[in-house]
Amino acid sequence: MKKKMKMKQFIISALVVGTIGLGGNTVFGATFGDSTSGASSEESFQIKYNGAAWNYSKSKYQYTSFKYTRDGRTLLSKTAYNGKVTGSVWDDLRWGDKYTTYFSWKRGPLK
């Protein structure tokens, strides 16, 4: 009887740990702008950031860009003039403001 109870506890524990682990793999993201000119950032596995910017022919802007920075330094910057650009950066796993990765985007002047 005790072996059966221990096995049941083990299975329940494994299911709980597995569920928590899968929840940690959630992707978080944000999209800005509209379908003709905008940018997005997506965080996957809480360690990698995937960015994109698009500026299509119907856009009223000359370009759209995105940038990732950390501690005042640019990690990645991409600009879309006609179409879409993408890029990725890895997060710094240390704690503190100077290790935080920031996303920004902007549009160029009107055409």
N, C-alpha and C positions, 0 to 999 in steps of 0.2 A: 504494500500500500504506500509506503514512504517513497519508493522509487517512482511510482506513478505520479505522486504529488510533486516530486522534484522535477520530473520531466515536464509536467504541465507548467510549473513556474519558469523553467528554462525557456520553454516555447513562448510564453507570454512575454518574458523579458526580451527575447530576441525580436519579437514583433514590435514592441515598444521602441527599442533601439533602432530598428530598421525604419520605422515610421519617422522618427526624429531625424535620422540621417537623410532620408529622402527629402524631408522638409527643408533641410539646409541647402539643398541644391536648387532652390527656387531662383528664377531669373527676375530681376527687377529692372524696370526701364521707364524712360520718359521720352515723349515725342513733342517737339515744338514746331511751330510754323504751320504750313498747310501742304497740300499735295504738290504744289509747284515749287515751293521754296521752304526748306525747313531742315531740322536736324534731330537726331535721336541719340540716346545713350542707353546702353543695356549692360547691367552688371550680372555676370554669370558666375556661380559658385563663390560669390563674395570675394573673388580675387582677380577677376579679369573684366575689363571694361571694353565693350565694343561700341564704337561710335560711327555715325554716318551723317552726311550732309548731302542735300540734293538741291539742284537748281535747274529746272527744266525750261525749255524754250518759251513756255507760256508765262513764266515768272516775270514779274515787273522789276526784279532786282538783277544787278550785274553778276552777283555771286552770292553764295552762302558758304559759311565755313564753321568748323568746330575745332575745339582745342581742349586737351587734357593738360592740367598743370599740377605740380606738387612742390610745395615749399618755394613758390615764386619762379620755378623753372618750368619751361614748356617741355612736356614729354612727347606730345604728338600734336601736329596741327595739319589739317587738310582743308582744301578749298575746292568747291564744285562750281564750275563756270557754266557748264552745259552737260547735265547728267548727274551721276551720283558717285560719291567717294566714300570709302570706308577705311577703318583702321582700328587697331586694338592696342591696349596697354595693360600691363600687369600691376596690380595693387601692391603697396608696401604693407606687409603684415604687422609692422610695429605700430604702437599706439602713440597718439599725439597729433596736434594740428599740423606739424611740419611733415607728417607722413600721410596726410589725407590727400586723396586724389580728387581734383575738381574738374568739372565739365563746364564749358561755356560755348556759346555759339553766337554768330552774328550774320547779318545780311549786309551786302554792299550797297552802294548808292543805287537809286532808281535808274533804269535804262533810259 
